[in-house]
Amino acid sequence: MLNVHKKLKASSIAPPPPASPPWVDLPAEITVDILQRLGTIEIVESVQRVCSTWWKPGPVLKISIQNFGGRNLLKYIAERSTQLRHLRVVMGFYDFAGGLAVYAKNFPYLEELHMHFTLITQKDIESVGRSCSLLRTFLLNADACDRPKNAHPDDGQALAIARSMPELRHLGLLLNTLTNVGLQAILDGCPHLVSLDLRYCNIDLEGDIGRRCRQQIVDLKQPHASTHDYEFDYEVWLYFNYWSSDNYDSADDSEDENW
């Protein structure tokens, strides 16, 4: 009888919980290193299913895409990564323009948006500003991928930023077409800015607006500052030394003749 009681008591004790998988307790820097070696689709489709540690707010919630696949890939990410903190797009396809206007609402936790040589619209900017209230860093570098001689002054993007992103701390507008009017609007609309990149922008920082920039912005990169520390400095060099030159025109003419 005593043995039966012991067996019943033993059977009522819950089994110990299963041990956590080994990757859960990895140091953050190792996790980051692992994830940086993966492609976008692997991160979105597979990594987030590994364990809760890898999909909750943390290092995994950063996606960087080179030669972005356009609006379809953005839709794919938006539907599966709603806690995304950091999105970086390099040389996105032209059909990316307008995508953020549709899917920005899927990224309410977005803190950093880095765009390099990727075209987006004013509506994209305003949608990000309205939907991503946590956004603190916005890089819109070299989005006007046309030849410099064809680039016309346009404050549309600057005014959209000023209207919709009042909490920005860091703003990059390298190779943007804004004028002093757009710059003035940004200084008024984004009072918390601490860094501003205006390299290769056709603006005049003499006079009152220049003094205000230097007083308000801690880290100010002026229009004629070097881009040697910019990771796409070579592409900027091409932009001015080949794409805008007679060589580019000749290449176009040659292709037309061959065609």
C-alpha positions as CSV (number, residue, x, y, z in Angstrom):
1,M,0.0,0.0,0.0
2,L,2.8,2.3,0.9
3,N,4.5,1.7,-2.5
4,V,1.3,2.5,-4.3
5,H,1.1,5.8,-2.4
6,K,4.6,6.7,-3.4
7,K,4.0,5.9,-7.0
8,L,0.8,8.1,-7.1
9,K,2.7,10.9,-5.4
10,A,5.6,10.7,-7.9
11,S,3.2,10.6,-10.8
12,S,1.5,13.9,-9.6
13,I,4.8,15.8,-9.8
14,A,5.1,17.7,-13.1
15,P,8.1,17.0,-15.3
16,P,10.8,19.6,-15.4
17,P,10.4,22.2,-18.3
18,P,12.5,21.5,-21.4
19,A,15.9,23.2,-21.5
20,S,16.1,26.4,-23.5
21,P,17.8,25.9,-26.9
22,P,21.5,27.0,-26.9
23,W,21.0,30.1,-29.1
24,V,18.6,31.8,-26.7
25,D,21.5,32.7,-24.3
26,L,24.0,33.8,-26.9
27,P,25.5,37.2,-26.2
28,A,23.8,40.0,-28.2
29,E,26.9,40.8,-30.3
30,I,27.1,37.1,-31.5
31,T,23.5,37.1,-32.4
32,V,23.9,40.3,-34.4
33,D,26.9,38.8,-36.2
34,I,24.9,35.7,-37.1
35,L,21.9,37.7,-38.4
36,Q,24.1,40.0,-40.4
37,R,25.2,37.0,-42.5
38,L,21.7,36.2,-43.6
39,G,19.7,37.5,-46.5
40,T,16.5,39.4,-46.2
41,I,14.2,36.5,-47.1
42,E,16.0,34.2,-44.6
43,I,15.5,36.8,-41.8
44,V,11.8,37.5,-42.6
45,E,10.8,33.9,-43.4
46,S,12.9,31.8,-41.1
47,V,14.8,33.7,-38.3
48,Q,11.6,35.1,-36.7
49,R,10.3,31.5,-36.2
50,V,13.4,30.3,-34.4
51,C,12.4,31.5,-30.9
52,S,10.8,34.5,-29.2
53,T,14.2,35.9,-28.3
54,W,15.0,36.4,-32.0
55,W,11.7,38.1,-33.0
56,K,11.1,40.3,-30.0
57,P,12.5,43.8,-30.1
58,G,16.2,43.4,-30.4
59,P,19.0,42.9,-33.0
60,V,17.0,40.8,-35.4
61,L,14.6,43.7,-36.0
62,K,17.0,45.3,-38.5
63,I,16.7,44.6,-42.2
64,S,19.2,45.8,-44.8
65,I,18.6,45.3,-48.5
66,Q,21.0,45.8,-51.3
67,N,19.5,46.2,-54.7
68,F,16.0,46.0,-53.2
69,G,13.4,43.9,-55.0
70,G,10.8,46.6,-55.2
71,R,7.3,46.9,-53.8
72,N,6.5,43.2,-53.7
73,L,9.4,42.5,-51.3
74,L,8.4,45.5,-49.2
75,K,4.9,44.0,-49.0
76,Y,6.4,40.7,-48.0
77,I,8.4,42.3,-45.2
78,A,5.6,44.5,-44.0
79,E,3.3,41.5,-43.6
80,R,5.8,39.5,-41.5
81,S,8.0,42.0,-39.6
82,T,5.6,44.4,-38.0
83,Q,8.0,45.1,-35.1
84,L,10.8,46.2,-37.4
85,R,13.0,48.8,-35.8
86,H,15.5,49.5,-38.7
87,L,15.1,49.4,-42.4
88,R,17.9,50.1,-44.8
89,V,17.4,50.1,-48.6
90,V,20.3,50.5,-51.1
91,M,19.7,51.1,-54.8
92,G,16.0,50.1,-54.7
93,F,14.2,49.5,-57.9
94,Y,12.0,52.3,-59.3
95,D,8.8,50.5,-58.4
96,F,9.7,50.9,-54.8
97,A,8.4,54.5,-55.0
98,G,5.0,54.7,-53.5
99,G,5.4,51.5,-51.5
100,L,5.9,53.1,-48.2
101,A,2.8,55.1,-48.6
102,V,0.9,51.8,-48.6
103,Y,2.9,49.8,-46.0
104,A,4.4,52.3,-43.6
105,K,1.5,51.6,-41.2
106,N,2.9,48.1,-40.8
107,F,6.0,49.5,-39.1
108,P,4.8,51.4,-36.0
109,Y,8.1,50.6,-34.1
110,L,10.4,51.9,-36.9
111,E,13.2,54.1,-35.4
112,E,15.6,54.3,-38.4
113,L,15.0,54.4,-42.1
114,H,18.0,54.6,-44.3
115,M,17.5,55.1,-48.1
116,H,20.5,55.3,-50.5
117,F,20.0,55.8,-54.2
118,T,16.4,54.8,-53.9
119,L,13.5,56.9,-55.2
120,I,10.6,57.6,-52.8
121,T,7.7,60.1,-53.1
122,Q,6.5,62.9,-50.9
123,K,3.5,60.7,-50.0
124,D,5.9,58.0,-48.9
125,I,7.6,60.4,-46.6
126,E,4.4,61.8,-45.1
127,S,3.0,58.2,-44.6
128,V,6.2,57.3,-42.7
129,G,6.0,60.4,-40.6
130,R,2.4,59.8,-39.7
131,S,2.7,56.0,-39.1
132,C,6.1,55.8,-37.5
133,S,6.0,58.1,-34.5
134,L,9.2,56.6,-33.0
135,L,11.3,57.5,-36.1
136,R,14.4,59.3,-35.1
137,T,16.8,58.8,-38.0
138,F,16.0,59.3,-41.7
139,L,18.6,59.1,-44.4
140,L,17.3,60.1,-47.8
141,N,20.7,60.1,-49.6
142,A,21.0,60.4,-53.4
143,D,17.4,59.5,-54.1
144,A,17.3,61.7,-57.2
145,C,19.3,59.3,-59.4
146,D,18.9,61.4,-62.5
147,R,21.9,63.2,-64.2
148,P,22.9,66.3,-62.2
149,K,22.3,68.6,-65.2
150,N,18.7,67.5,-65.3
151,A,18.1,67.9,-61.6
152,H,15.8,70.9,-60.8
153,P,15.4,72.6,-57.5
154,D,12.5,71.0,-55.6
155,D,11.5,71.4,-52.0
156,G,8.8,68.8,-52.0
157,Q,10.6,66.2,-50.0
158,A,12.0,68.7,-47.6
159,L,8.6,70.2,-46.9
160,A,7.1,66.7,-46.4
161,I,9.8,65.9,-43.8
162,A,9.2,69.3,-42.1
163,R,5.4,68.6,-41.9
164,S,5.5,65.0,-40.8
165,M,8.7,64.2,-38.8
166,P,8.9,66.6,-35.9
167,E,10.8,64.2,-33.7
168,L,13.7,63.5,-36.0
169,R,17.2,63.6,-34.5
170,H,19.3,62.6,-37.5
171,L,18.6,63.6,-41.1
172,G,20.7,62.8,-44.2
173,L,19.9,64.6,-47.5
174,L,23.0,64.1,-49.5
175,L,22.5,65.0,-53.2
176,N,19.0,66.3,-52.5
177,T,17.4,69.0,-54.6
178,L,16.1,71.1,-51.8
179,T,16.6,74.9,-51.6
180,N,17.0,77.3,-48.7
181,V,13.2,77.4,-48.5
182,G,13.1,73.7,-47.8
183,L,16.0,73.9,-45.4
184,Q,14.2,76.7,-43.4
185,A,11.1,74.5,-43.2
186,I,13.1,71.6,-41.8
187,L,14.8,73.7,-39.2
188,D,11.4,75.0,-38.1
189,G,9.6,71.6,-38.3
190,C,12.3,69.4,-36.8
191,P,13.5,71.3,-33.8
192,H,15.2,68.3,-32.2
193,L,17.7,67.7,-35.0
194,V,21.3,67.1,-33.9
195,S,22.8,66.0,-37.1
196,L,22.1,67.1,-40.7
197,D,23.9,66.0,-43.9
198,L,23.6,68.5,-46.7
199,R,26.6,67.4,-48.8
200,Y,26.2,68.1,-52.6
201,C,23.0,70.0,-52.0
202,N,22.7,73.2,-54.0
203,I,22.0,75.5,-51.1
204,D,23.6,78.7,-49.7
205,L,24.6,78.6,-46.1
206,E,25.7,82.1,-45.9
207,G,23.8,84.6,-43.9
208,D,21.1,84.0,-41.3
209,I,20.2,80.5,-42.3
210,G,23.8,79.3,-42.2
211,R,24.2,80.8,-38.7
212,R,21.0,79.1,-37.6
213,C,22.2,75.8,-38.9
214,R,25.5,76.1,-37.1
215,Q,23.7,77.1,-33.9
216,Q,20.9,74.5,-34.0
217,I,22.8,71.5,-35.5
218,V,25.6,69.8,-33.5
219,D,26.9,67.7,-36.5
220,L,26.4,69.7,-39.7
221,K,27.9,68.4,-43.0
222,Q,27.9,71.3,-45.4
223,P,27.3,71.2,-49.1
224,H,31.0,71.2,-50.1
225,A,32.2,68.8,-47.5
226,S,34.0,65.6,-48.6
227,T,32.1,62.4,-49.0
228,H,35.1,60.2,-48.4
229,D,33.5,58.8,-45.2
230,Y,30.3,58.0,-47.0
231,E,30.1,54.3,-47.8
232,F,28.8,55.0,-51.3
233,D,31.4,57.6,-52.1
234,Y,32.4,55.8,-55.4
235,E,28.8,56.0,-56.6
236,V,28.7,59.7,-55.8
237,W,32.0,60.1,-57.8
238,L,30.3,58.3,-60.7
239,Y,27.3,60.5,-60.5
240,F,29.4,63.6,-61.1
241,N,32.2,62.3,-63.2
242,Y,30.6,59.9,-65.5
243,W,26.8,59.8,-65.4
244,S,26.6,63.6,-65.9
245,S,29.4,63.8,-68.5
246,D,29.5,63.7,-72.2
247,N,30.7,60.1,-71.9
248,Y,27.3,59.2,-70.5
249,D,25.6,61.0,-73.3
250,S,27.8,59.2,-75.8
251,A,27.1,55.9,-74.3
252,D,23.4,56.6,-74.6
253,D,23.7,57.6,-78.2
254,S,25.8,54.5,-79.0
255,E,23.2,52.2,-77.3
256,D,20.4,53.9,-79.3
257,E,22.3,53.4,-82.6
258,N,23.0,49.8,-81.8
259,W,19.5,49.2,-80.8
